[in-house]
Amino acid sequence: MVRGPDGSPRRYVEVVEFARGRVRYLGVLPRYFGGRYSRGGEPQYIEEGDFTPATIDLAEGGHVYDVRAGEYLGETDTIEARLATGVAALYAVLPYRVAGVTVECAATIAAGERLRVRCAVAAEGAAPGDHVVHVELADPEGTVIRPYAANVLAAGGAGEVEFALPLNARPGEWTVSAREVASGVRDLRRVSVGPAR
């Protein structure tokens, strides 16, 4: 249930829950019915004053993360939120706290070769469930190469992905970064890319 500042149920709020094993995600969207969002012409903007306090009561508590903000909210069965019409909030509720994410790959590789990236999610005092880790590859200038970005299913906390580097990959120090999506926890590794063999 979503309650307003006075404790009464907040109307016109859509709540959707998805569970995969012990990991749960909760989407909260205050609906809109016309008004400023339905006007044509000029762009519409959401201002700070459009957000109002709300309390979200969870059917079952746990370690709660604000997924969009990448912020840990603590171990609780209620979420103190600020909601605005038409702006979705997304929370992860886990039976443990995410202790970290690690990314491993080769330290050196030649252009044209395949780079295998392994990710692992660690949990405090528990075996991790299924997570999603967003992996990106950036060139020596720090530019993320979009075809070399992937969401990796870390089943039981572990997963991997392979990237086939182009033959003309710029030589130098590339960066592989990994972000556990629910918690926002990150890790990175440097990869020295040499000329094609």
QUILINVEN-V344925 format. One record per helix or strand of 3 or more residues. SS is the DSSP state (alpha for helix, beta for strand). FROM is the first residue (numbers start at 1). LEN is the number of residues. If there is no record, write none. Layout:
<<SS/FROM/LEN> <SS/FROM/LEN>>
This chain:
<<beta/13/8> <beta/23/8> <alpha/35/3> <alpha/48/3> <beta/52/15> <beta/71/13> <beta/88/7> <beta/98/7> <beta/108/3> <beta/114/10> <beta/131/8> <beta/144/12> <beta/158/7> <beta/172/9> <beta/186/9>>
